[in-house]
Amino acid sequence: MSDPWLCVIGLGEDGLCGLSDASRDAIGRAQAIFGGPRHLALAGAGARGRPWPVPFDLTPVLALRGQAVVVLASGDPFWFGVGSLLAQRLAPGEWRAHPAAGVVSLACARLGWRIEETNALALHAAGFAALGAHLHRGARIVATLRDETVPAQLAEWLSAQGFGAVQMHVLERIGGPHERHRQTRADRFALDDIAAPVAVALVGDALPRGAGLTCVPGRPEHLFAHDGQITKSPQRALTLAALAPRRGEMLWDIGGGSGSVSIEWALAGGRAITIEPRADRCANIRANIKTFALSRQITLVQGHAAEVLSADLPAPDAIFVGGGGSAALFDALWGHLAPGARLVGNAVTLETESLLLDLQARHGGTLTRLEIAQAAPLGRMRGWVSARPLVQWAVTR
Protein backbone atom coordinates (compact mmCIF):
# COMPACT_ATOMS: atom_id res chain seq x y z
CA MET A 1 0.00 0.00 0.00
CA SER A 2 3.04 2.32 0.08
CA ASP A 3 2.74 3.35 -3.57
CA PRO A 4 -0.35 1.99 -5.31
CA TRP A 5 -0.81 2.83 -8.97
CA LEU A 6 -4.57 3.40 -8.67
CA CYS A 7 -6.45 5.88 -6.47
CA VAL A 8 -10.23 5.67 -6.17
CA ILE A 9 -11.49 9.09 -5.11
CA GLY A 10 -14.95 10.02 -3.90
CA LEU A 11 -15.97 13.38 -5.34
CA GLY A 12 -18.76 15.65 -4.16
CA GLU A 13 -20.69 18.41 -5.91
CA ASP A 14 -18.22 20.94 -4.48
CA GLY A 15 -15.46 19.52 -6.70
CA LEU A 16 -11.79 19.86 -5.86
CA CYS A 17 -12.31 22.28 -2.96
CA GLY A 18 -14.13 19.59 -0.99
CA LEU A 19 -11.34 17.02 -1.30
CA SER A 20 -8.54 16.22 1.11
CA ASP A 21 -4.96 17.18 0.31
CA ALA A 22 -4.17 13.53 -0.42
CA SER A 23 -7.01 13.31 -2.97
CA ARG A 24 -6.00 16.55 -4.71
CA ASP A 25 -2.39 15.40 -4.80
CA ALA A 26 -3.37 12.09 -6.42
CA ILE A 27 -5.40 13.93 -9.06
CA GLY A 28 -2.52 16.29 -9.71
CA ARG A 29 -0.09 13.40 -10.30
CA ALA A 30 -2.45 11.23 -12.33
CA GLN A 31 -1.58 10.39 -15.92
CA ALA A 32 -5.18 9.34 -16.59
CA ILE A 33 -8.42 10.17 -14.77
CA PHE A 34 -11.53 8.03 -15.26
CA GLY A 35 -15.06 9.11 -14.40
CA GLY A 36 -18.37 10.29 -15.72
CA PRO A 37 -18.43 13.55 -17.70
CA ARG A 38 -19.73 15.45 -14.64
CA HIS A 39 -16.95 14.05 -12.44
CA LEU A 40 -14.27 14.90 -14.97
CA ALA A 41 -15.55 18.46 -15.28
CA LEU A 42 -15.73 18.94 -11.50
CA ALA A 43 -12.15 17.69 -11.12
CA GLY A 44 -10.80 19.75 -14.02
CA ALA A 45 -9.38 16.60 -15.64
CA GLY A 46 -8.87 18.23 -19.03
CA ALA A 47 -6.92 16.17 -21.56
CA ARG A 48 -6.21 13.50 -18.95
CA GLY A 49 -9.90 12.72 -18.61
CA ARG A 50 -11.19 9.32 -19.73
CA PRO A 51 -15.02 9.01 -19.77
CA TRP A 52 -16.35 5.58 -18.89
CA PRO A 53 -17.18 3.48 -21.93
CA VAL A 54 -20.82 2.64 -22.64
CA PRO A 55 -21.68 -0.04 -21.67
CA PHE A 56 -19.60 0.33 -18.51
CA ASP A 57 -16.32 -1.60 -18.57
CA LEU A 58 -13.26 -1.62 -16.30
CA THR A 59 -10.94 -2.83 -19.07
CA PRO A 60 -9.56 0.66 -19.94
CA VAL A 61 -8.52 1.17 -16.30
CA LEU A 62 -6.90 -2.24 -15.96
CA ALA A 63 -5.04 -1.71 -19.23
CA LEU A 64 -3.10 1.15 -17.58
CA ARG A 65 -1.86 -0.99 -14.68
CA GLY A 66 1.43 0.47 -13.42
CA GLN A 67 0.69 4.06 -14.47
CA ALA A 68 -0.62 6.73 -12.10
CA VAL A 69 -4.39 6.43 -12.52
CA VAL A 70 -7.31 8.02 -10.70
CA VAL A 71 -10.90 6.78 -10.76
CA LEU A 72 -13.54 9.30 -9.69
CA ALA A 73 -16.84 8.26 -8.13
CA SER A 74 -19.69 10.05 -6.39
CA GLY A 75 -19.25 10.34 -2.63
CA ASP A 76 -18.34 6.96 -1.17
CA PRO A 77 -17.05 4.71 -3.99
CA PHE A 78 -17.97 1.59 -2.00
CA TRP A 79 -21.70 2.35 -1.71
CA PHE A 80 -23.15 0.88 -4.92
CA GLY A 81 -20.08 2.32 -6.64
CA VAL A 82 -17.07 1.37 -8.68
CA GLY A 83 -14.82 0.84 -5.65
CA SER A 84 -15.88 -2.72 -4.88
CA LEU A 85 -15.75 -3.70 -8.56
CA LEU A 86 -12.13 -2.59 -8.77
CA ALA A 87 -11.20 -4.18 -5.45
CA GLN A 88 -12.44 -7.54 -6.74
CA ARG A 89 -10.11 -7.33 -9.74
CA LEU A 90 -6.96 -5.97 -8.05
CA ALA A 91 -4.51 -7.02 -5.35
CA PRO A 92 -4.71 -5.01 -2.09
CA GLY A 93 -1.40 -3.27 -2.74
CA GLU A 94 -2.50 -1.91 -6.12
CA TRP A 95 -5.12 0.58 -5.00
CA ARG A 96 -5.98 3.15 -2.37
CA ALA A 97 -9.36 4.77 -1.75
CA HIS A 98 -10.23 8.26 -0.53
CA PRO A 99 -14.01 8.32 0.09
CA ALA A 100 -15.98 11.51 0.54
CA ALA A 101 -19.29 12.04 2.30
CA GLY A 102 -21.91 10.21 0.27
CA VAL A 103 -25.48 11.19 -0.45
CA VAL A 104 -26.79 9.23 2.56
CA SER A 105 -24.52 11.05 5.00
CA LEU A 106 -25.28 14.41 3.43
CA ALA A 107 -29.04 13.83 3.37
CA CYS A 108 -29.10 12.75 7.01
CA ALA A 109 -26.97 15.75 7.94
CA ARG A 110 -29.44 18.10 6.25
CA LEU A 111 -32.51 16.48 7.81
CA GLY A 112 -31.06 15.70 11.24
CA TRP A 113 -31.64 11.96 10.88
CA ARG A 114 -29.67 9.19 12.54
CA ILE A 115 -27.89 7.28 9.80
CA GLU A 116 -28.13 4.00 11.70
CA GLU A 117 -31.93 4.32 11.73
CA THR A 118 -32.21 5.23 8.04
CA ASN A 119 -32.65 2.78 5.17
CA ALA A 120 -30.40 3.61 2.22
CA LEU A 121 -31.40 2.40 -1.25
CA ALA A 122 -29.87 2.84 -4.69
CA LEU A 123 -32.96 3.27 -6.86
CA HIS A 124 -30.77 4.44 -9.73
CA ALA A 125 -29.91 0.75 -10.13
CA ALA A 126 -33.23 -0.87 -9.11
CA GLY A 127 -36.95 -0.54 -9.67
CA PHE A 128 -39.33 1.23 -7.31
CA ALA A 129 -40.52 -2.16 -6.04
CA ALA A 130 -37.30 -2.29 -3.99
CA LEU A 131 -39.01 0.20 -1.67
CA GLY A 132 -41.75 -2.27 -0.82
CA ALA A 133 -39.96 -3.96 2.06
CA HIS A 134 -39.02 -0.62 3.64
CA LEU A 135 -42.15 1.53 3.43
CA HIS A 136 -44.19 1.64 6.63
CA ARG A 137 -45.47 4.08 9.19
CA GLY A 138 -42.48 6.00 10.56
CA ALA A 139 -40.08 4.90 7.81
CA ARG A 140 -36.96 6.93 7.04
CA ILE A 141 -35.47 6.20 3.61
CA VAL A 142 -32.77 7.90 1.54
CA ALA A 143 -32.64 6.81 -2.10
CA THR A 144 -30.52 7.85 -5.05
CA LEU A 145 -32.32 8.28 -8.39
CA ARG A 146 -31.23 7.91 -12.00
CA ASP A 147 -32.03 11.43 -13.23
CA GLU A 148 -34.22 14.49 -12.81
CA THR A 149 -37.30 12.87 -14.35
CA VAL A 150 -37.56 10.12 -11.73
CA PRO A 151 -38.94 12.02 -8.68
CA ALA A 152 -42.26 12.62 -10.45
CA GLN A 153 -42.39 8.97 -11.55
CA LEU A 154 -41.64 7.86 -8.00
CA ALA A 155 -44.41 10.07 -6.61
CA GLU A 156 -46.86 8.53 -9.08
CA TRP A 157 -45.76 5.00 -8.10
CA LEU A 158 -46.05 5.74 -4.38
CA SER A 159 -49.56 7.10 -4.85
CA ALA A 160 -50.62 4.11 -6.96
CA GLN A 161 -49.33 1.71 -4.27
CA GLY A 162 -51.29 3.42 -1.51
CA PHE A 163 -48.34 5.40 -0.12
CA GLY A 164 -49.49 8.83 -1.30
CA ALA A 165 -49.13 10.24 2.22
CA VAL A 166 -45.35 9.74 2.14
CA GLN A 167 -43.45 13.00 2.55
CA MET A 168 -40.82 13.41 -0.18
CA HIS A 169 -37.71 15.52 0.35
CA VAL A 170 -36.21 16.14 -3.10
CA LEU A 171 -32.48 16.81 -2.74
CA GLU A 172 -30.78 18.29 -5.79
CA ARG A 173 -27.02 18.64 -6.27
CA ILE A 174 -26.57 18.02 -2.58
CA GLY A 175 -23.18 19.01 -1.16
CA GLY A 176 -22.42 21.64 -3.79
CA PRO A 177 -22.92 25.39 -4.31
CA HIS A 178 -26.16 24.78 -6.27
CA GLU A 179 -27.76 22.51 -3.69
CA ARG A 180 -31.55 22.73 -3.38
CA HIS A 181 -33.98 21.01 -1.01
CA ARG A 182 -37.74 20.95 -1.57
CA GLN A 183 -40.46 18.80 -0.04
CA THR A 184 -43.96 17.64 -0.90
CA ARG A 185 -46.39 14.78 -0.31
CA ALA A 186 -46.21 12.10 -2.97
CA ASP A 187 -49.87 12.52 -3.92
CA ARG A 188 -49.44 16.29 -4.26
CA PHE A 189 -46.21 16.25 -6.27
CA ALA A 190 -45.92 19.29 -8.55
CA LEU A 191 -42.21 20.11 -8.50
CA ASP A 192 -40.52 21.05 -11.75
CA ASP A 193 -37.10 22.22 -12.93
CA ILE A 194 -35.41 19.44 -10.95
CA ALA A 195 -31.63 19.32 -11.39
CA ALA A 196 -29.50 16.18 -11.37
CA PRO A 197 -27.86 14.55 -9.54
CA VAL A 198 -30.94 14.05 -7.42
CA ALA A 199 -31.88 11.96 -4.41
CA VAL A 200 -35.01 11.68 -2.29
CA ALA A 201 -35.58 11.24 1.40
CA LEU A 202 -38.91 9.60 2.21
CA VAL A 203 -40.79 9.94 5.50
CA GLY A 204 -43.61 7.57 6.38
CA ASP A 205 -44.94 9.33 9.51
CA ALA A 206 -48.32 10.10 7.91
CA LEU A 207 -48.96 6.55 6.69
CA PRO A 208 -51.77 4.66 8.43
CA ARG A 209 -51.06 1.89 10.91
CA GLY A 210 -50.64 -1.43 9.14
CA ALA A 211 -49.26 0.10 5.94
CA GLY A 212 -46.44 -1.74 4.23
CA LEU A 213 -45.08 -5.24 4.18
CA THR A 214 -44.89 -7.23 7.41
CA CYS A 215 -41.43 -8.14 8.68
CA VAL A 216 -41.98 -11.85 9.35
CA PRO A 217 -42.66 -14.85 7.07
CA GLY A 218 -46.18 -16.06 6.47
CA ARG A 219 -47.23 -13.13 4.32
CA PRO A 220 -50.73 -13.43 2.82
CA GLU A 221 -51.20 -15.56 -0.32
CA HIS A 222 -52.85 -12.69 -2.22
CA LEU A 223 -49.49 -10.91 -2.40
CA PHE A 224 -48.13 -13.68 -4.64
CA ALA A 225 -48.95 -14.70 -8.21
CA HIS A 226 -49.88 -18.38 -8.06
CA ASP A 227 -52.14 -21.06 -9.51
CA GLY A 228 -53.09 -22.52 -6.15
CA GLN A 229 -49.72 -24.29 -5.83
CA ILE A 230 -48.44 -22.22 -2.94
CA THR A 231 -47.39 -23.04 0.60
CA LYS A 232 -50.20 -21.49 2.65
CA SER A 233 -49.42 -18.62 4.98
CA PRO A 234 -49.38 -20.45 8.37
CA GLN A 235 -47.50 -23.47 7.00
CA ARG A 236 -45.06 -21.16 5.22
CA ALA A 237 -44.30 -19.33 8.47
CA LEU A 238 -43.56 -22.64 10.20
CA THR A 239 -41.52 -23.82 7.21
CA LEU A 240 -39.34 -20.70 7.29
CA ALA A 241 -38.90 -21.16 11.03
CA ALA A 242 -37.62 -24.68 10.38
CA LEU A 243 -35.35 -23.52 7.54
CA ALA A 244 -33.93 -20.86 9.92
CA PRO A 245 -32.66 -18.29 7.38
CA ARG A 246 -29.66 -16.15 8.16
CA ARG A 247 -28.39 -13.19 6.14
CA GLY A 248 -26.38 -14.19 3.11
CA GLU A 249 -27.24 -17.89 3.30
CA MET A 250 -28.15 -19.90 0.21
CA LEU A 251 -31.42 -21.84 -0.13
CA TRP A 252 -32.23 -24.49 -2.71
CA ASP A 253 -36.01 -24.42 -3.20
CA ILE A 254 -36.89 -27.68 -4.94
CA GLY A 255 -40.18 -27.55 -6.84
CA GLY A 256 -40.67 -23.81 -6.39
CA GLY A 257 -44.39 -23.65 -7.27
CA SER A 258 -45.05 -19.94 -6.80
CA GLY A 259 -41.61 -19.28 -5.30
CA SER A 260 -43.21 -18.04 -2.08
CA VAL A 261 -40.71 -19.84 0.19
CA SER A 262 -37.79 -18.41 -1.80
CA ILE A 263 -39.37 -14.94 -1.63
CA GLU A 264 -39.77 -15.16 2.15
CA TRP A 265 -36.21 -16.49 2.51
CA ALA A 266 -34.80 -13.62 0.42
CA LEU A 267 -36.82 -11.02 2.33
CA ALA A 268 -35.12 -12.38 5.46
CA GLY A 269 -31.77 -11.51 3.89
CA GLY A 270 -30.79 -14.73 2.13
CA ARG A 271 -30.22 -15.85 -1.45
CA ALA A 272 -32.11 -18.62 -3.20
CA ILE A 273 -32.03 -20.87 -6.23
CA THR A 274 -35.58 -21.88 -7.14
CA ILE A 275 -35.96 -25.01 -9.26
CA GLU A 276 -39.30 -25.49 -11.04
CA PRO A 277 -40.03 -27.67 -14.12
CA ARG A 278 -43.34 -26.12 -15.27
CA ALA A 279 -43.19 -23.09 -17.56
CA ASP A 280 -46.46 -21.58 -16.28
CA ARG A 281 -45.26 -21.73 -12.69
CA CYS A 282 -41.90 -20.30 -13.70
CA ALA A 283 -43.84 -17.34 -15.11
CA ASN A 284 -45.50 -16.85 -11.71
CA ILE A 285 -42.14 -17.10 -9.95
CA ARG A 286 -40.67 -14.46 -12.27
CA ALA A 287 -43.63 -12.20 -11.57
CA ASN A 288 -43.17 -12.60 -7.82
CA ILE A 289 -39.44 -11.93 -8.05
CA LYS A 290 -40.24 -8.71 -9.91
CA THR A 291 -43.01 -7.70 -7.51
CA PHE A 292 -40.73 -8.02 -4.50
CA ALA A 293 -37.64 -6.65 -6.35
CA LEU A 294 -35.52 -9.70 -5.54
CA SER A 295 -33.79 -10.36 -8.88
CA ARG A 296 -30.37 -10.05 -7.24
CA GLN A 297 -31.21 -12.51 -4.49
CA ILE A 298 -33.20 -15.19 -6.33
CA THR A 299 -32.16 -17.26 -9.34
CA LEU A 300 -34.86 -19.24 -11.14
CA VAL A 301 -33.82 -22.45 -12.86
CA GLN A 302 -36.41 -24.17 -15.04
CA GLY A 303 -36.03 -27.93 -15.02
CA HIS A 304 -36.39 -31.08 -12.97
CA ALA A 305 -34.32 -31.26 -9.82
CA ALA A 306 -32.54 -34.46 -10.87
CA GLU A 307 -31.23 -32.68 -13.97
CA VAL A 308 -30.40 -29.38 -12.30
CA LEU A 309 -28.51 -30.88 -9.35
CA SER A 310 -25.82 -32.11 -11.73
CA ALA A 311 -25.02 -28.48 -12.57
CA ASP A 312 -22.40 -26.48 -10.69
CA LEU A 313 -24.69 -24.77 -8.16
CA PRO A 314 -23.51 -22.77 -5.14
CA ALA A 315 -23.49 -24.98 -2.05
CA PRO A 316 -26.71 -24.72 -0.03
CA ASP A 317 -27.04 -23.69 3.59
CA ALA A 318 -30.59 -25.02 3.52
CA ILE A 319 -32.76 -27.07 1.17
CA PHE A 320 -36.55 -27.08 0.99
CA VAL A 321 -38.63 -29.77 -0.74
CA GLY A 322 -42.21 -28.62 -0.91
CA GLY A 323 -43.88 -31.90 -1.75
CA GLY A 324 -43.68 -34.84 -4.11
CA GLY A 325 -40.06 -35.68 -3.42
CA SER A 326 -38.81 -39.18 -4.09
CA ALA A 327 -36.37 -41.32 -2.15
CA ALA A 328 -33.80 -40.87 -4.92
CA LEU A 329 -34.19 -37.08 -4.76
CA PHE A 330 -33.73 -36.94 -0.99
CA ASP A 331 -30.70 -39.24 -1.21
CA ALA A 332 -29.17 -36.94 -3.82
CA LEU A 333 -29.92 -33.83 -1.75
CA TRP A 334 -28.44 -35.42 1.37
CA GLY A 335 -25.14 -35.72 -0.47
CA HIS A 336 -25.13 -31.95 -1.06
CA LEU A 337 -25.57 -31.06 2.61
CA ALA A 338 -22.46 -29.88 4.42
CA PRO A 339 -22.28 -30.16 8.23
CA GLY A 340 -24.58 -27.57 9.75
CA ALA A 341 -26.80 -27.27 6.66
CA ARG A 342 -30.54 -27.85 7.02
CA LEU A 343 -33.06 -29.86 5.05
CA VAL A 344 -36.82 -29.39 5.35
CA GLY A 345 -39.39 -31.51 3.54
CA ASN A 346 -43.16 -31.05 3.58
CA ALA A 347 -45.64 -33.82 2.76
CA VAL A 348 -49.38 -33.69 2.12
CA THR A 349 -49.78 -37.18 0.63
CA LEU A 350 -49.63 -40.50 2.46
CA GLU A 351 -46.88 -41.71 0.15
CA THR A 352 -44.61 -38.73 0.82
CA GLU A 353 -45.47 -38.86 4.52
CA SER A 354 -44.30 -42.47 4.60
CA LEU A 355 -41.08 -41.43 2.87
CA LEU A 356 -40.44 -38.72 5.46
CA LEU A 357 -41.03 -41.18 8.27
CA ASP A 358 -38.36 -43.44 6.79
CA LEU A 359 -35.94 -40.56 6.27
CA GLN A 360 -36.35 -39.42 9.85
CA ALA A 361 -35.63 -42.95 11.07
CA ARG A 362 -32.43 -43.02 9.01
CA HIS A 363 -31.10 -39.47 9.47
CA GLY A 364 -32.76 -38.15 12.61
CA GLY A 365 -34.27 -34.71 12.87
CA THR A 366 -37.81 -33.84 13.89
CA LEU A 367 -41.21 -34.79 12.48
CA THR A 368 -44.08 -32.37 12.97
CA ARG A 369 -47.71 -32.79 11.93
CA LEU A 370 -49.40 -29.48 11.19
CA GLU A 371 -53.19 -29.37 11.29
CA ILE A 372 -54.78 -25.97 10.82
CA ALA A 373 -58.45 -25.03 10.66
CA GLN A 374 -60.07 -21.66 10.04
CA ALA A 375 -63.57 -20.48 10.89
CA ALA A 376 -65.92 -20.16 7.91
CA PRO A 377 -69.65 -19.67 7.38
CA LEU A 378 -71.74 -22.81 7.94
CA GLY A 379 -75.31 -22.01 7.09
CA ARG A 380 -76.38 -19.18 9.37
CA MET A 381 -73.55 -19.98 11.78
CA ARG A 382 -69.86 -20.78 11.54
CA GLY A 383 -67.76 -23.91 11.63
CA TRP A 384 -64.18 -25.01 11.30
CA VAL A 385 -62.78 -25.75 7.85
CA SER A 386 -59.61 -27.83 8.07
CA ALA A 387 -56.74 -27.57 5.64
CA ARG A 388 -55.05 -30.77 4.56
CA PRO A 389 -52.71 -32.00 7.29
CA LEU A 390 -49.06 -31.40 6.54
CA VAL A 391 -46.16 -33.48 7.84
CA GLN A 392 -42.83 -31.70 8.05
CA TRP A 393 -39.42 -33.28 8.43
CA ALA A 394 -36.60 -30.94 9.50
CA VAL A 395 -33.02 -32.05 10.00
CA THR A 396 -29.59 -30.47 10.41
CA ARG A 397 -26.72 -32.51 9.04
Buried (B, 14 or more C-beta within 10 A) or exposed (E): EEEBBBBBBBBBBBBBEBBEEEBBEBBEEBEBBBBBEBBBEBBEBEEBBBEBEEEEEBEBBBEBEEEBBBBBBBBBBBBBBBBEBBBEEBEEEBBBBBBBBBBBBBBBEBBEBEEEEBBBBBBBEBEBBBBBBBBBBEBBBBBBBBEBEBBBEBBBBBBEBEBBBBBBBBBBBBBBEEBBEEBBBBBEBEBEEBEBBBBBBBBBEBBEEEBBBEEEBBBEBEBBBBEEBBBBBBBBBBBBBBBBBEEEBBBBBBBBBBBBBBBBBBBBEBBBBBBBBBEEBBBBBBBBBEBBBBBEBBBBBBEEBEEBBEEEBEEBBBBBBBBBBBEEBBEBBBEBBEEEBBBBBBBBEEEBBEBBBEBBEEBEBEBEEBEBEEEEEEEEEEEEEEBEEBBBBBBBB
